[in-house]
Amino acid sequence: MQTAPPAVDALLTALMTVGRLMRQRQPEDQLDTGTFWLLKTVCHDGPLRITDLATVTHLDTSTVSRHVSQLERSGMVARTRDPADGRAQLVGITTTGHTVIDQALQRRRDLLESILSGWAPDDMAEFERLLAKFVADINFQLPKDRT
């Protein structure tokens, strides 16, 4: 078994820690983890068919369908007829859904701002530079149909 360089292991640990922090339900959240990410995806990429939403989120169609039904009952998404195929439906975000996801994302931004509040401006600038470079390299490595 090949041992990864220490920087790779440190990055893996850091990303897992940040991921866990961002997935944690905040006290004011109205969404569980599964519906949070689906609603965020519909907000960013929608409206989408259930099958396309499943593909984008790398989830099973039945799982996505169940979560979308929950979001629909909560008034956060609505289904409309797909103009490209009248037999299909698109899932789009509602005004309520926008409000809920915007507030949830703001709580996570506030949490990150609090964590970074003690950093020196030079450290923040260097972190932003390196993070932008890291994300650009990730995007370059991703298959073009997944970006």
C-alpha positions in Angstrom: 0.0 0.0 0.0 1.4 3.4 -1.0 1.5 6.1 1.6 0.2 9.5 0.6 2.3 12.6 1.2 1.4 14.3 4.5 -0.1 17.2 2.7 -2.6 14.9 1.0 -3.6 13.3 4.2 -3.9 16.7 5.9 -6.1 17.9 3.0 -8.3 14.8 3.2 -8.8 15.3 6.9 -9.5 19.0 6.5 -12.1 18.4 3.7 -13.8 15.7 5.7 -14.0 18.0 8.7 -15.4 20.9 6.7 -17.8 18.6 4.9 -19.1 17.3 8.2 -19.5 20.9 9.5 -21.4 22.0 6.5 -23.7 18.9 6.5 -24.6 19.3 10.2 -28.1 20.5 10.8 -28.0 24.0 12.4 -30.5 24.8 15.1 -32.7 27.0 12.8 -32.5 24.7 9.8 -35.9 23.5 8.4 -34.1 20.9 6.2 -32.4 17.6 6.9 -29.1 16.8 5.2 -30.6 15.0 2.2 -33.2 17.6 1.4 -30.7 20.5 2.0 -28.4 19.4 -0.8 -31.2 18.6 -3.2 -32.9 22.0 -2.6 -29.5 23.7 -3.1 -29.1 21.8 -6.4 -32.6 22.7 -7.6 -31.9 26.3 -6.7 -28.6 26.4 -8.5 -29.3 24.1 -11.5 -33.1 23.8 -11.8 -35.7 23.3 -12.8 -34.7 19.7 -13.4 -36.4 16.4 -14.1 -36.2 13.9 -11.2 -33.9 11.7 -13.2 -31.6 14.6 -14.0 -31.6 15.7 -10.4 -30.6 12.2 -9.4 -27.8 12.2 -12.0 -26.4 15.6 -10.9 -26.5 14.6 -7.2 -25.3 11.0 -7.8 -28.3 9.6 -5.9 -30.8 6.9 -6.7 -33.9 8.1 -8.5 -36.2 6.7 -5.8 -34.3 8.5 -3.1 -34.5 11.8 -5.0 -38.2 11.3 -5.7 -38.9 10.7 -2.0 -36.9 13.8 -0.9 -38.6 15.9 -3.7 -42.0 14.8 -2.5 -41.0 16.0 1.0 -39.8 19.3 -0.3 -43.0 19.7 -2.4 -45.2 19.0 0.7 -43.3 21.7 2.5 -43.9 24.2 -0.3 -40.2 24.5 -1.2 -40.4 23.0 -4.7 -43.1 22.7 -7.3 -43.5 20.4 -10.3 -44.3 21.9 -13.7 -44.8 20.3 -17.1 -41.6 20.0 -19.1 -42.1 22.2 -22.2 -39.7 19.9 -24.1 -41.8 16.8 -23.3 -45.3 17.4 -22.0 -45.4 13.9 -20.4 -42.5 14.8 -18.1 -42.3 17.1 -15.1 -39.7 19.6 -13.9 -38.9 20.3 -10.3 -38.3 24.0 -9.6 -37.7 26.0 -6.5 -40.5 28.1 -5.0 -40.2 31.5 -3.3 -40.4 29.6 0.1 -37.6 27.3 -1.1 -35.4 30.2 -2.0 -35.9 31.8 1.4 -35.2 28.5 3.2 -32.0 27.7 1.3 -30.8 31.3 1.4 -31.1 31.3 5.2 -29.5 27.9 5.6 -26.6 28.9 3.4 -26.2 32.2 5.3 -26.0 30.3 8.6 -23.1 28.3 7.1 -21.4 31.4 5.8 -21.7 33.0 9.2 -20.2 29.9 10.8 -17.2 30.0 8.4 -16.8 33.7 8.9 -16.7 33.2 12.7 -14.1 30.5 12.3 -11.9 32.7 10.1 -12.5 35.9 12.0 -9.2 35.7 13.8 -7.1 35.1 10.7 -4.6 37.8 9.6 -5.5 39.6 6.3 -2.4 38.2 4.7 -3.3 34.6 5.7 -6.8 35.1 4.4 -5.5 36.4 1.0 -3.1 33.4 0.8 -5.9 31.0 1.7 -8.2 32.4 -0.9 -5.5 32.3 -3.5 -4.6 28.7 -2.8 -8.2 27.6 -2.4 -9.1 29.1 -5.8 -6.1 27.3 -7.4 -7.2 24.0 -5.7 -10.8 24.4 -7.0 -9.6 25.3 -10.5 -7.5 22.1 -10.5 -10.4 20.0 -9.3 -12.6 21.5 -12.0 -10.0 20.8 -14.7 -9.8 17.1 -13.6 -13.5 16.5 -13.5 -15.1 14.9 -16.6 -16.5 17.7 -18.6 -20.1 16.4 -18.3 -20.0 16.7 -14.5 -18.9 20.3 -14.1 
